[in-house]
């Protein structure tokens, strides 16, 4: 009886998607700290460029807080019609490699490439080709995580951001989770992470021991 093949999952995550689209379309914004959103008193940052993130600006942050942290921050109104159109371009690239696509939002998706449509030998090579095509066709960069399940693939995509990729193979999966800080776990926010630390749970190993 043949063994069941190990699943090959890619998590593709566009790099600072909304802000990167704005910097692509307006050269004067390149290299500057950019926030997609409105600078109004009740405004909220929808997305931040990597230049803005260096000052601690993050999505969902109140605009007034973002401006305090980065006085040179440039606010750009969101253009969701453009973001949806670019997301559609990227989705069509995915469809050349697999029919098993699970979008999470406009800027990220899981791809099951266990049996990829192009017959590429490895998921790592598949992810590399997909990222190269995204760059060539949209002038935007993407990061990718490759693993044998969605949980690890998503963790892996954060490991080489921006514009990189990382593989978590079955032989290193358990060790990777054990050393990972609980705050890095998908679905664990700052409040939950703080509660876990209060219970002396700091890493995946601590969580497993509980």
Secondary structure, 3 states (H helix, E strand, C coil): CCCCCCCCEEEEEECCHHHHHHHHHCHHHCCCCEEEECCCCCCEEEEECHHHHCCCCCCCCEHHHHHHHCCCCEEECCCHHHHHHHHHHHHHHHCCCCCCEEEEECCEEEEECCCCCCCCCCHHHHHHHHHHHHHHHHCCCEEEEEECCHHHHHHHHCCCCCCCEEECCHHHHHHHHHHCEHHHCCCCCHHHHHHHHHCCCCEHHHHHHC
